Amino acid sequence: MYEARTYRDFFKSADLVSFTVVVKETDLFILARTDLREPALETVINHRHKLESFIEKYPEFRTSLKPVSIPLGAPEIVRMMAEAGEAANVGPMAAVAGAFSDLVGRALMERSPEVIVENGGDIFINTLRERTVALFAGDSPLSGRVGIKISPGDCPIGVCTSSGKVGPSLSLGVAHAACITAKSASLADAAATAAGNAVKAEGDVKAGLDAAGSIPGVLGAVIISGDKLGAWGRVELVKIQ
């Protein structure tokens, strides 16, 4: 079911050009120095074809909620998703949105020194100036009021958010937002799912932070549940007016 991504109205940058690329369920909002929708589209189509062909042969890859083994020679996107799922102890599809953000972002970096790729709240960022990622947390009173500062020295970086309250993605928890930073968006995506799954009672942000902190490669985490917020690791929070 399609859900309007109204939060994209807040994705603004006077110094970058914005455009969208949509292929089936893959719906990307991209910021770069120039309009690069053609190479972005080509990258999405290429990796979607490889992923879909792999799933036809190995359907468990799409349905499993636990890590799965993959054969030698599996496509790059499959390897990225499987490795992220293994690290976070979740199914590989928990990393699919972040993997597409990673692959498109890294492909476009060859043409633009600054690239931001957002895919349903899962973001790849390579920036030459400080930027703030606002946290959208549904009907939490903290939604849109706090953000994470991203510095050039952090990049490229993945900033991904899972929610048990917002959006169509599967979450086994009740967090309004479980946001993770990691060196790849695929790992951040899988880790956000794991952290969100750990929040079983509204307001229990510690459980989500503990889960995030146990995942190798996670840099930082922010959990919002109800009117409670907690942070762990290398994250600098910014108040948004």
C-alpha positions as CSV (number, residue, x, y, z in Angstrom):
1,M,0.0,0.0,0.0
2,Y,1.4,3.4,-1.0
3,E,1.9,5.9,1.9
4,A,2.5,9.5,1.0
5,R,5.9,10.6,2.2
6,T,4.9,14.0,3.5
7,Y,8.1,14.3,5.6
8,R,9.9,14.9,2.3
9,D,8.5,18.4,2.4
10,F,11.1,19.2,5.0
11,F,14.0,17.9,2.9
12,K,15.3,21.2,1.6
13,S,18.8,22.4,0.7
14,A,19.4,25.6,-1.2
15,D,22.8,24.3,-2.5
16,L,21.7,21.0,-3.9
17,V,19.3,19.9,-6.7
18,S,16.5,17.5,-5.6
19,F,14.8,14.8,-7.7
20,T,13.0,11.5,-7.3
21,V,13.6,8.0,-8.7
22,V,10.8,5.4,-8.4
23,V,11.0,1.8,-9.5
24,K,8.2,-0.4,-8.1
25,E,8.6,-0.3,-4.3
26,T,11.9,1.5,-4.5
27,D,11.1,5.2,-4.0
28,L,14.2,7.5,-3.7
29,F,14.4,11.2,-2.9
30,I,17.9,12.4,-3.9
31,L,19.9,15.5,-3.4
32,A,23.0,16.2,-5.5
33,R,25.0,19.0,-7.1
34,T,23.2,18.2,-10.5
35,D,20.2,16.2,-11.6
36,L,21.5,12.7,-11.8
37,R,18.2,10.8,-12.1
38,E,19.4,8.8,-15.2
39,P,22.4,7.1,-13.6
40,A,20.4,6.7,-10.4
41,L,17.6,5.0,-12.2
42,E,20.0,2.8,-14.1
43,T,21.6,1.8,-10.7
44,V,18.2,1.0,-9.2
45,I,17.0,-1.1,-12.2
46,N,20.3,-3.0,-12.3
47,H,20.3,-4.0,-8.6
48,R,16.6,-4.6,-8.4
49,H,16.9,-7.1,-11.3
50,K,19.7,-8.9,-9.5
51,L,17.8,-9.0,-6.2
52,E,14.5,-10.1,-7.7
53,S,16.3,-12.9,-9.7
54,F,18.0,-14.1,-6.5
55,I,14.7,-14.1,-4.5
56,E,13.0,-16.2,-7.2
57,K,15.7,-18.8,-6.7
58,Y,15.9,-18.4,-2.9
59,P,12.5,-17.2,-1.6
60,E,13.5,-17.6,2.0
61,F,15.7,-14.5,1.5
62,R,12.6,-12.4,1.3
63,T,10.5,-14.0,4.1
64,S,13.0,-14.9,6.8
65,L,13.0,-12.8,10.0
66,K,16.4,-14.2,10.9
67,P,19.8,-14.1,9.2
68,V,20.2,-16.4,6.3
69,S,23.2,-18.0,4.5
70,I,23.8,-17.1,0.9
71,P,25.8,-18.9,-1.8
72,L,29.2,-17.8,-3.0
73,G,29.0,-15.4,-5.9
74,A,25.7,-13.9,-4.7
75,P,25.0,-10.3,-6.1
76,E,26.5,-7.4,-4.3
77,I,23.1,-6.2,-3.0
78,V,22.3,-9.6,-1.6
79,R,25.7,-9.8,0.1
80,M,25.2,-6.3,1.7
81,M,21.7,-7.2,3.0
82,A,22.8,-10.6,4.3
83,E,25.8,-9.2,6.1
84,A,23.8,-6.4,7.7
85,G,21.1,-8.9,8.8
86,E,23.7,-11.1,10.3
87,A,25.3,-8.3,12.2
88,A,21.9,-7.1,13.6
89,N,20.4,-10.6,14.0
90,V,17.4,-9.8,11.8
91,G,16.2,-11.0,8.3
92,P,18.1,-9.6,5.3
93,M,15.0,-7.7,4.0
94,A,15.4,-5.4,7.0
95,A,18.3,-3.9,5.1
96,V,16.8,-3.6,1.7
97,A,16.0,0.1,1.7
98,G,19.3,1.0,3.2
99,A,21.1,-1.1,0.7
100,F,19.5,0.7,-2.3
101,S,20.4,4.0,-0.6
102,D,24.0,2.9,-0.3
103,L,24.4,1.6,-3.8
104,V,22.8,4.6,-5.5
105,G,24.6,7.0,-3.2
106,R,28.0,5.5,-3.9
107,A,27.4,5.3,-7.6
108,L,26.4,9.0,-7.7
109,M,29.5,10.0,-5.7
110,E,31.5,9.4,-8.8
111,R,29.6,12.3,-10.4
112,S,28.8,14.6,-7.5
113,P,30.9,15.4,-4.4
114,E,27.8,15.7,-2.3
115,V,25.0,13.2,-2.4
116,I,22.0,12.4,-0.1
117,V,19.7,9.5,-0.9
118,E,16.6,9.0,1.2
119,N,14.6,5.8,0.8
120,G,11.6,5.6,3.2
121,G,13.6,7.1,6.1
122,D,16.8,5.3,5.3
123,I,19.5,7.7,4.2
124,F,22.9,7.7,2.6
125,I,24.8,10.9,3.2
126,N,28.0,12.2,1.7
127,T,28.3,15.9,2.5
128,L,31.0,18.7,2.5
129,R,29.1,20.8,5.0
130,E,27.3,20.3,8.2
131,R,23.7,19.1,7.8
132,T,20.9,18.2,10.2
133,V,18.7,15.1,9.8
134,A,15.4,15.7,11.5
135,L,13.7,12.8,13.3
136,F,10.2,12.1,12.2
137,A,8.4,10.1,15.0
138,G,4.7,10.1,14.0
139,D,2.4,11.4,16.8
140,S,5.1,11.6,19.4
141,P,5.4,15.2,20.8
142,L,9.1,15.0,20.0
143,S,8.5,14.4,16.3
144,G,10.3,17.0,14.1
145,R,11.7,18.8,17.2
146,V,15.1,17.1,17.4
147,G,17.7,16.2,14.8
148,I,21.1,14.6,14.4
149,K,24.0,16.8,13.2
150,I,26.1,15.2,10.4
151,S,29.6,16.5,9.8
152,P,31.7,16.0,6.7
153,G,34.2,14.0,8.7
154,D,31.5,11.5,9.4
155,C,30.8,10.8,5.8
156,P,29.9,8.8,3.9
157,I,27.4,7.6,6.6
158,G,24.1,5.9,6.9
159,V,21.3,7.3,9.0
160,C,18.3,5.0,9.1
161,T,15.0,5.0,11.1
162,S,12.6,2.2,12.0
163,S,9.2,2.7,13.6
164,G,6.5,0.6,15.1
165,K,4.0,3.5,14.7
166,V,4.8,5.0,11.3
167,G,5.0,3.5,7.8
168,P,4.5,0.1,6.2
169,S,7.7,-1.6,7.2
170,L,7.6,-4.5,9.6
171,S,8.5,-3.8,13.2
172,L,7.9,-6.0,16.2
173,G,8.2,-3.1,18.7
174,V,6.4,0.0,19.6
175,A,9.0,2.7,19.3
176,H,7.9,5.9,17.5
177,A,11.4,6.1,16.0
178,A,14.6,4.0,16.3
179,C,17.3,5.9,14.5
180,I,20.8,4.4,13.9
181,T,24.0,5.8,12.4
182,A,26.6,3.5,10.9
183,K,29.2,3.7,8.1
184,S,26.7,2.0,5.7
185,A,23.0,2.6,5.3
186,S,22.4,-1.1,4.9
187,L,23.8,-1.8,8.4
188,A,22.0,1.2,9.9
189,D,18.7,0.0,8.4
190,A,19.0,-3.5,9.8
191,A,20.2,-2.2,13.2
192,A,17.3,0.3,13.3
193,T,14.9,-2.7,12.9
194,A,16.6,-4.6,15.7
195,A,16.6,-1.6,18.0
196,G,13.0,-0.8,17.3
197,N,12.0,-4.5,17.8
198,A,13.5,-4.3,21.3
199,V,11.2,-1.5,22.5
200,K,8.3,-3.6,23.7
201,A,6.7,-1.0,26.0
202,E,6.1,2.6,25.2
203,G,8.7,4.8,26.9
204,D,11.3,2.0,27.3
205,V,14.0,3.7,25.3
206,K,16.8,1.9,27.2
207,A,15.9,-1.5,25.7
208,G,16.3,0.0,22.2
209,L,19.6,1.7,23.1
210,D,21.0,-1.5,24.6
211,A,20.1,-3.5,21.5
212,A,21.7,-0.9,19.2
213,G,24.9,-0.8,21.3
214,S,25.4,-4.5,21.0
215,I,25.5,-4.5,17.2
216,P,29.1,-4.3,15.7
217,G,29.5,-1.3,13.4
218,V,26.8,0.9,14.9
219,L,28.1,4.4,15.6
220,G,25.2,5.9,17.4
221,A,21.5,5.6,18.2
222,V,18.5,7.7,19.1
223,I,15.3,6.1,20.4
224,I,12.0,8.0,20.7
225,S,9.0,6.3,22.3
226,G,6.1,8.4,23.4
227,D,7.4,11.5,25.1
228,K,10.7,9.9,26.0
229,L,14.0,10.2,24.1
230,G,17.4,8.5,24.7
231,A,20.7,8.6,22.8
232,W,23.8,6.4,22.7
233,G,27.2,6.6,21.0
234,R,28.5,9.1,18.5
235,V,25.4,11.3,17.9
236,E,25.1,15.0,18.3
237,L,21.5,16.1,18.9
238,V,20.2,19.4,17.6
239,K,17.1,21.2,18.7
240,I,14.8,22.1,15.8
241,Q,12.5,25.1,16.2
